[in-house]
Amino acid sequence: MELKRYIKQLSDQIVHVYYSFEEESSYKSNLIAKDFSPGQYHEQIYLENIEGIKYLYKGACVLKQNKASLCKKDVYKYVIDGEPVIKKKLTANGEVSYIENARQEPERTSYEGQITFQVGKDELLLGLGQYEDGVFDYRNRTEYLYESNMRIAIPFLITTGHYAIFIDSESNMIFNSNNEEVTFTIDTTKELSYYVILGEDTDDILKQFHLLTGKASMMPRWMFGYIQSKERYDNAQELLETAKEFRDRKIPIDCLVQDWYTWEEGLWGEKIFDKKRYPDLPGTVEALHNDHFRFMVSVWPNMSPDGKNYAEFAKAGKLLPNSNVYDAFDEEARDLYFRQCQDEILAAGTDAFWCDNAEPFSDADWSGIHKKPESERYQVVVDESKKSMEWERLNSYGLYHAKGMYDNWRKTIKDKRMVNLTRSGYASGQQYGTILWSGDITAKWETMRKQIVEGMKAGLCGVSYWTLDIGGFFVVKDKYENRGCNNTSTEPIWFWDGDYNDGVEDMGYRELYTRWIQFGAFLPIFRSHGTDTPREPWQFGNKGDMFYDVIVKYIRLRYQLMPYIYSLAAKAHSDAYTMMRSLAFDFAEDAEALNVVDEYMFGDAFLVAPVLEPMYYEADSKVLSDVKKVRKVYLPKGTKWYDFWTNQVYEGGQYIEAETDIDKMPIFVKAGAIIPFSADMEYADERNGEVSFIRVYEGADGTFELYNDSGDGYAYEEGEFSLLTIKYFDDKKEILFEKRVENYPMQKTVTIQRIKPDATEEYILSIP
């Protein structure tokens, strides 16, 4: 058979290439948005010849595709001789059931696919998903694209060379870079399909990527407030006592999270609460709502064979083979799963789901004393997944799981926006109300440093809403009796490797956690979670204690910035905007900025530089003395920068030493920034999005689009929102409200604070 190649130019920025032994008409991708329609184009942006395909940007070749191949391979299925022998085991991903006497036999043939590109020698090779090692530029590196705890594979390579490559496959794959050659090897595929997206800059390319794969959902305002979680609240009384403590202390918060083990003993994954510990779930949720809390519940795709939920799936034949996991690839199974969630959890008034373990066959990667080499980790997960999933879809279980939750939510719930915190995601998942988080990371300073890189990479892959476990999930190192997760093992485990055996009792951990809270306050989603030790602010001291005071200070600052953050979220929805921004977004012409990976932009205004080393205490509460409390920060060139805390002004294009006393994480504001603030709030909707004052930073022209709506529900889709374009002209020192959409009530006046290098001018301005 001859491998056929088809090329379609879909717009002036997007080209689709497809290889197959079959006719083109048989091809259909599940990763492309249903409403994507090719546009008209006016210039050809590719050149094809027998040697390959050249991609042109402004007439210059920026990328060349060389080789492409499909090599036949056998696909196996697993069959059972006689009665199935079902075994259970408890893993890091919960209770797993599997059939011990299944054997492998050939089922059909498919292909291994490979595509090779020639890239430029100078651009950075970015994206590819979110992992755990803090690798930013993939030049001369190998990355294994598979889903596992702490790993979110997205086959999207974006560069600083005016192009991106999207591999249109749901299977596992390996990326390899060797100087100017990059290769994607797809484990199993029926065809080769990829898209090249060309653009002026990173924002431009990502906007096209979202047009192709679907726009991000608009999230509710409360989701951008503080979310308190831990492993885990044991019963309804503990939830309500925690909520009361927050309100009594007047610490702002919007959401409490109920982690796993809500079911009766031995019924893992059952979506029916244990009535001894949660005797009145609707009453509990109502009490939380009355105190302005939202409630999020953890649900799992793997279910105990002893439970009613499992029995219903087994009877319907909607489980994946050789597993206790529901078949998320099947629409009827997705509907059944959601209906089980409705019966009790949603019926009680629950506001959001936490779809944990959305990569349900990755437990083979999470075992043992020593971490396996990356190639071996990849292979064990691939081999385990192939026992239960279609080989062409090994990476996309979490995508279909999220789609089922979203589609059914939209059919049945009209007054709340879908929120799904999920540990696994894939290209196009931004459509389905998802928040991705980085999995069960460890409590180490080095981990926090790496998480900055991984968060930026997630944004570079079109992930609109990303977060992490503030403070690290695993805190204990080798004091096994202090482990959480109901773990009784006294064996070392490679992933359970925090630095703080005594958790919050260790002043070293209190310092790490406080710095992590500062970092988290400037992420798209602000969420504390972890095992081994409690996480509520009062666990770190009381009023007057430095760590407690700083934690509360940054939570309050988050709420003061709510009008700014919610406006960024609206832009993420409408314009594919990225909230957590690598410096490659805004300072691509600054060669030094491109190499800075321990600071980032939060929106257009804030340069954030988290503190990444201890300055007061080491582990075991060891006091540090004579530590200079400063951090080296690079200020990109082309603009002036204001110290957020002091309003001191610095020229860009230089490194400075910023003060890092415990209450100061270095934050700088770009000249020309326009930032709307709220007065203090205890929950995000307390002031209905009203702005208390707007700060304008002199030194450059600036623009900001201030958005507001009801904060929840879907009326905004019918145009019920307000949008005000605010412009600042530095030469005239003039602020104008230039353009507006007012289909939602808008305030009539606002206080302006014009920030100068040596003073602040304040006045009230009418909104016409």
N, C-alpha and C positions, 0 to 999 in steps of 0.2 A: 504494500500500500504506500501511496505517496502522501507525505505530510503537506497539507494545504495551508496557505497563509492568507488571511483576510485582514484588510486594514480599512478602518473607517475613521475619517476625521469628523468629530462630533461638534466642534466649535473652533474658534480661533485659538483655543487653549488646550483642547483635549483630543487625544487620538486613542482609539481602541485597536488593539492588535489581537488576533485570535488564530491559533494553530489547531488543526484537527485532521484526523483521517476521515471524518464524516463531513456531511454538508453543513454549511454555516447555519442553516435554518434550525438545526437541532440545539443550538446554544442558547442558554438562558441563565443569567446570573441572579442569585438571591442576595447579592451584596449591593446591587444598584437600586437606588430609590425608585419606587413605582412611578413617582411623578416626574422623574428626570426625562426631559425630552431634548434631543440634540438641537442645537441652535443653528442659525445661519452662520457661515463663515466667509471671509473675504480674501484670505490669503492661505496658501498651502504651508503647513508647518512641518511637513515631513517629506523626505526624499527616499524612494525605494529603489534598490537594485538587487542583483543576485547576491551580493556580499552582505547585505543587511539593510537597516533602516536608519536614516539620519534624521534627528529632530532639530528644528531650527527655532531660534528665538531672535527676533529682529534680524533675520537673515543669516545669523551665525549658527553653526552647528554646536550644540551644547551637549548632545548625548547621541550615542550610536548603539543600536542593538545589533549584536553579531549573531552568535549561534542560538539555535532553539532546537530542542529535541524532545521526543516522547518515546520512551523505551518500555516495551511490554513487560508486565510483571503479573504474577499470580496473586489474586486476592483470596484469602482463606475465610472460612466460617468455622464456627465451633459447634460441634454436635455432641449429643449425650447418648451413651449406650446404657439402656435400662433406666432405672429411676435416678433422678438427679440427686447428688449428694451436696447439700447446701451447707456452706460454712460461713461463720460470722467472724469478723475481727474488728477491733476498735483501732482506728487510725487517727492521724491528725485531722483528717477530713470526716470524722464521725464514724458511725458503724457502717461497715461495708459487708455486704453479703455476696458470695460468689459460688458458682457451681464447681466443685472440685474435680468432678469426673468428666469435664468437657474436653474434647479433643479436637484438633485442628484438621480440616481437610479442604482441598481447593474448591472454590465456589464459582469464580469467574476470572476474567482477566481485566486489567486496567493498565495504567502507565505511570512510570516515574517521569516527571517533567523537569526540564532544565532550560533556563534562559540566561544568556550572558550579555552584559552591556559594557561598553567602553565609556568611562566617565572622564570628566576633566581632572587635571592633576592638582588643582588648587582648592576646589570647593570642599566644604564639610559634608560628610555623609551622615545624616541625622534621622531620627525617628525610629522605625521598626517596632515600636511598642514600648512597654515599661517593664523593666527587669529589676535586678537587685544589685548590680555591680558598679553602678555609677559611671558607665561608659557613655560618653557623649558622642564623639566622632567615631564612626565605624570604619574609617580608612585602615586597611591592612588588618582587619579583624574578622573573626567568624562569630555569628550569632545564631543560636538555635531557636527557631520560632515555634514554641509550643506553650500550651497553657498549663500553668501549675500555680500553686500558692507562691505569691510574690512575682509571678510572671504573667504578663498580658501581651500576647503576640498580636501584632498588627502589621501585615505585610505592606507597609507604606514607607518608602524611602524618600525623604525630602532633603533637598540639598540647598546650598547657598549659590548654586549655579543656574538658577532660573528654571528648575524643573523638579518634578517628583515622579516616582514610579510606583504604581499600585498594582500588586500582583493579585489578580482576581481569582483566588482559590481559598477554600476553607480547610485545606489539609495542613498538616505540619510541613515545615520547610526549613532549609538551612540557607543562610545568607553568608557569602564569603566575599571578602574584598582583598584584592591583591594589586596594589598600586593603582593603575587606572582601569582595572577590570573588576567587575562585580558579577557574581553569579547567584541566582536563586535556584535551589534544587527542591522541587516539590515532591513530597513522599509519594503521594498517590493522587492521580488526577485523570480525568477522561479527556481533557483538552488543555491547551495552554491559552490563558487569557490574561492580558494586562493592559493598563492604561498609562499613558504618559500625560502629565499635566504640566503645562508651561505657564510661567507667570513672572511678573516684575519683581515680586518679593514674596516673603513667606505668607503674609496675610492673603495676598492675591491667590496663591496656589491653594491654600486651605479653604478659601471661599469656593473655589471650583471643586475641590474634593467633597465639600458638603453638598454642593449642588448635585454631584454625581451620586453620593451615597446617602443623602438625606440630611435635613437640617436638624440641629439640636433642639430638644424639647425646651419649652419655657418652664422653668421650675418655680415652685411657690416661694414667696418671700421668706417664709419661716425657715426654709431649708438653708438659707445663708446665715442664719443665726448660729448659736452655739449648740452642739449636739453632744450630750453626755452619754457615754456607753461604758460598759466594762464587761468582763467575763467573770461573773454574770450576776444580775439581780435574781435572788432565789425565790421571791414570792411577791405577791401584789402589795403586801404591807411595806416591804422594803422599797418598792417603787414609789409609793405614796409618801413615805417618810423622806426619801431623797428629794422628791419634788418640793415638799414643805420646807426642807432645809435651804434649798436654793432661794425660795421666795422670802423666807424669814431673813436671810442674809442679804437680800436684794441683789443677788448675782444674776445677771441676765442669762437666760437660757430659753430655748425653744423646743427641744426634743429630748425625750428620754428613750433609750433603746433597750428592748428586752432581747438578750442574746439567747442562745440555745437552751435546751433542756426545760422547755415549758411543758413537755409531755409527761405522761406517767412513766415511772421507772421501767426501763427495758423497751420502750416504744420509740426508738430514735426516729426523728423526722416526722412524727405524727403531728398533724395540724389541729389537734384537739388538746386543749390545755388541761393540766392536772388540776382537778377541782379542789384538792386539798390545799394546794398552794395558791391557787387563783380561783377562789370560790365564786366570784362575781366579776368576770372579765368586763362586761359592759359597764358595770358600776365603777370599776377601776378606771377605765378609759374616760368615762364621763367626769370623774373627779379630776383627772389630769386636764381634760379640756376646760373645765370650769376654772382652773388655775392657769390657763393659757399655755399648756403644754401640748405638744404633738407626741404621738406614740408610734414607734417603729418596732416591728417584730421580725425576728430571724426565722426564715423558713429554709428547708433543705430539700434537694431533689432526691436524695437517698432515704429510703424509709425501711423501718424494721419489718420483716416478714410476719411478725406477730401482731401488727397493727391493722386497723380498719382501712386506713388510707392505702396501704400496700395491697390489701386483699381486693380492693375495688379496682386498682390498676391491673392486678394479676388476672382478675376475672375478665376484664375488658381486653386483655392482651396488649397492654400499652406500656410494658416495661422494656427497657433495652435488654438485649440478650445477655445472659450470664451475669446478671446484676440485680440490685434492688433499687435501680435508678429509673425514674420515669422517662419515657421517650419524648424529649422536648422537640424532636424533629417532626413529630406527628401532630397535626393541628388538633385532632380530637383529644389527644393526650394532654396538650397544652390547655385546652378548655376544661378538661376534667381536673387538672391540677389547680387551676384558678378557682373552680367551683368549690373544691375542698378548702381553699383559703377563705372563700366567702362564707362558708357555713358557720364558722365560729369567729375567726379572726377579724374579717371585715365586718361581719354582722355586729361585732362589739364596738365598731367605730374607729378601728385602727387606721392611722393616717398614711403609713408608708411600710414598705417591705424591705427587708435585708435578705436578698437571695444569696445566701452563703454557699460555698462549695460548688460554684457554677462551672467548675472544671473537675467533674466528679471522679475521674480515674487517674488523678495525679498523685495518689497516695504512695505509689511505688517510689516516687522521688523523695518522699518525706519519711525516711526511716534511716536507722543506723547511726553509729557513732561519728563516722566521717562523711563529709559531703562528697558525693561522687563527682568525678570529672564531668564537665559540661556535656561532652559527647555521650557519656554513659547515662547521665540524667535524662537527656533527650530520648535516648533509645528505650529506656525502661518505661517512660511515660507513653511513647508511641506504641510499644508492644502491648502495654496494659490496655490502652484505649482501643486498640484494634480488636480486642476480644468482645467488645460491646457496641462499637459504633461503626458506621460506614466509613471506610478508610479515606474517602474523599472529603470527610467533614470532621476530622479529628480536632480541629481548633475552634469550632463554631457552636459547641453545645450551649455555652452561656449566651450567645447571641439569640438563639431560638427560644431559650428559656425566658430571656428578657422580652422578646417579641410577644410571646404568649401572655405574659403578665400585662404588658402595655395594651395590647389589642383588646383583651377582655376587660381591663380597667376602663378603657374609653367607651366600651359598649354599655357598661353598667353604672359607672360613677361619674356624675356630671359636675359636682360642686368642688371636687378636689383634683389637683394635678397629680399625675403618677410620679412617685418617687421610688426608685429601686436602687439601693446600695448593693452593688454586686462585685465579687472578687475577680470576675472574669469578664472580659469584653472582647469585641472584635470590630473590624471595620463595619460601619453603618449602624452600630449599636447606639450612637448618640440620638437616634430618632425615638428611642423607647423609654425615655425618662430615667436614664441610668446615671448613677454616680459610680465611678470606678475608684477602688482603693488598692493600695499596694501590698495587701496581704499581711501575713504574720511576721513582721520585721522584729529585730532585736533592739534592746535598749542599750545603744552604744553611741558615742559621739560620731564615730565614723559612719554609722548607719544613717544618721541624720544628714551628714554631708552628702552621702550618695543619693538620698531621697530627693534632694534639690534637683539633681540631674535627672532622675527618673520622672519627677513631676514635669519638668520642662519637656522631656521626650514625649510624655503622654500628650501634652498640648501640641507638640509638633506633629502628632498623628491624628489630630482632629478630635481628641477627647476634650469635651468642653468642661466637664465637672470631674475633678480628680481630688483625692484626699489620701490620708494615711492615718495610722494609729498614732496619735500624739503620745509621746513617751515610749514608743516601741511596744509591741505586743508581748514578747517574752522579756522578762526583766531579770529573773533568777539565772544564775550561772550553774552552780553545782550544789546548792543547798536544797536538795530534792524535796524536803518536807515543806518548803515554801512554794512549791510549784502550784499553779492553778490548773484549770481544765480538768479537775478530778483526776489528775495524773498521779499514780502511785508508784511509778517506775523509779528505781534508783540508778538506772543506767544513764550515762551521758547520751545526749541526742544532739546531732550537729546543729539543728536549727534552734534549739532551746539554749541560747548562749548569750544572755544578757550579762551585764557587768555588775549587777546590784542584787546580791543575795537577800538583802533585807528590805528591798522595795522602798516604800515611802519613809521607812525609819532611817534610811541612809541619806544623809544630807547631800551626798554626791548625786544620788538619783533625783532629789528635789531640785537641784540646780539644773540637771539635764532636762527634766520635765518642764521646768519654767522656761528655759530657752526654746524648747520644742513648742510650747504654747505660743510663744511670741511668733515663731515661724508659722504655726498653724493658723494664727489670726489673719495671715495674709495669704491664705490658700483659697481656691474657689469654694471649698467646703471645709468647715471648721469643726473637727470631730475628735474627741478623746476616746480611746479604747485600749484595752489590753488585759492580760491575765497576770497572775502572781501577786498583784498588789492593787489596792483601790485607787481610784482616779479623781474623785470629786475634789474641788478646790480646798475644802477644809481638811482634807487628809494631808495637806502640805503646810499646815499651820493655821493660825487664826489672825484676825485683824491686828495689824501691828507687826506681824512676822513678815520678813522681807519676801519670802517666796510666795506666800499667800497673797500679799498685797499686789505683787507684780502679776500673778496669774489673773486676779480680778481686774486689774488695770487693763490688761490686754483684751479680756473678754468685753469689757465696757467699750474699749476703743473699737472693737469689731462692730458693735451696735451703733456707735457714732458714725461709722462709715457706711451704714446700711444703704442710704440713697445712692452712694457711689457704686457699691457692689451690685445692687439690684439693677442699676442702669447698665453695668458691664454685662450682667447675665442676659438682659434683654438684647444687647448687641450680639452676644454669643448665639442667641436664638435666631435673630433676624439677619445677621451679617457674618456668621461663622467666626466671630471674634474669639480670640484666645485670651483668657483671663490671666493665667500664669505663663509669663512670656520669657523665653530665652532672650538674651540680648541680641541674638541673631535676627529677631523680628524687627526691632526698631533701630538697630545700630549696625546693620550689615556692612556699612562702609568703613567701620572702625575695626581694623584687624585685631587690635588688642582685645576689644570687647568680645569678639567671636571666640576667644580662648578662655573667657571667664565663665566658670561653671558653678561657682558657689554663691552667686547672687542672681537676681532676676527682676523683671518688671512685673508688678501687679497692676494690670491695666496700663494706661498711658502715663499715669502720674507718678507712681511710687517705684523707686528702686529699693529692693529689699535685700539686706545682707545679714542673714541669720548668724548668730554667734555659734561657733562650731568647736569650741574647746572649753574645758572647765577653767574657771578663774577664781573660785571660792573653795570648792571641795573636790577631792577625788573620791573614788569608791571607798566604802567603809568609813565615811564621814571624816576622812583625813583632810585637815585644813591646809589649804594652799597659801603660802605667804610670798610676798614680793612679786606677785604676778601683775604685770602691766595690763590694765583693763582697757585694751584697745583692740581693734580689728582692722586689718588692711582691707580697704574697699576701693575698687576701681570705679571712677565716674566717667562714663562714656563721653567722647568728645562731640562737639557740635551744639552744645547747650550748656547753660549754667544749672547748678544743682543747689537746692536749699536743704540744709539739715532740718528734718521734720521737727526735731525737738527744740532747736535753738534759733532757727531761721538764718543761721550763718550761711553765706553763699560761697560756692566754690566753682571755679572754672572746670569744665569737662576736659577729658583727655589726660587725666592724671590719677595716680593712686594717692590716697590719703589714709591717715590713721584716725578712725572714728572711735569715739568713746563707747565703752561697753560695760558701764556699771550695770548691775543686775536689772535695773528697770529700763535699760536702753538697749534695744536691738537697733543697729544702724538702719535708718530709713531716710531716704533722700527723695525730694520732690523736684521734678523737672520744671524749669522755668516755663511759664505759660500754662501750667496745669490749672485746671478748674475742678475743684473738689467739693461736692455737696456733702454737708454733715447733718446729722440729726442730734438733737439733745439726747440726754441719757434715756435709755429705755430698758425695760426688763424683758421684753419679748419683741420680735421683729415687727409685728403688726400693731404695736401699741399706738403709734402715731400715724398709721395708715400711709406711710411713705412720705409724710410731709418733711420738707427740708427746713432746718432751723437756721443754718447759715451756709454761705458758699465762700470758700477761700479761693482767691485768685492770686497766683504767684507771678510777680512781675519779671520781666526780662525777655519775654518772647510772646508772640501771638499764641492764642490757644482756643480750642473748641471742645465743648462737651455736650453730649446729648443726654438730657435728664429724662428718665423714663419713670412712669408710675402707672399702676393699675390696682385692682382690688386685692392683689397679693395671692390669690388662689382661684381655682376654677378656670373655665375656658372662654369667658366672655371676651378676653383680649383677642381671641381668634375672629370675633365679629367686629373688631375695631374699638372695643371699649378700653382705651388706654389714653394716657397723655404723653406727649413727647415734645420737649422744649429744647431747641438748639441754643446754647449759650456761647457767645463769642467774646473773646477779649482781644483788643487791639492795643498793643503795648506802646506804640508811638503816641497815641492819643490818651492812653490810660483809661480806655473806655470799654464798658461792658454793654453788650447788646443781646437782647432776646430776639433772635432772628426768625426762627421758624417754629411752628407749633402745630401739634395735633391735640385737640382737646375734646376727646370723647369720654373723658373721665375727669372728675373735678380737679381743678388745679388751683393752688394757693395764689393769692393776689399780690403779696409782697414777700420779700426775702431780705435777710441781712447779708450784706457783702463784707467780707474781710479781705482787703487788698494787702497782700504780704509783700513788703519791701525788704531790702537787705538790712535796714536799720530801724524799721518801724512797721506798725500795722495800722492801716486806715480802715475805719468801719463806718458803714452807712446803710440805710435801708433803700432798696430799689423796688419799684413797682414792676409787676409782670403784666405787660399789656394784653 
